[in-house]
């Protein structure tokens, strides 16, 4: 089983506070409970390092969505 996460954002005044990491960890925990094996998301390229620190890897090349460069990121949960 796999799932995707879409449109995750932290308002500017709370970026860098750890709330984004906490949110993603809660999502990971919940999906593991549901026995989801992989999680996919389309990340803006400027936050690639954030997702890599959470265990995601880039899959494929950069693409544009609404004029913003994105990449597909994948994380194995099981």
Secondary structure, DSSP 8 states (H G I E B T S, - for coil): -EEEE------GGGTTTTHHHHHHHHHHHHHHHTT--EEEEEEEGGGHHHHHHTT-EEEEEEEEETTEEEEEEEEE--
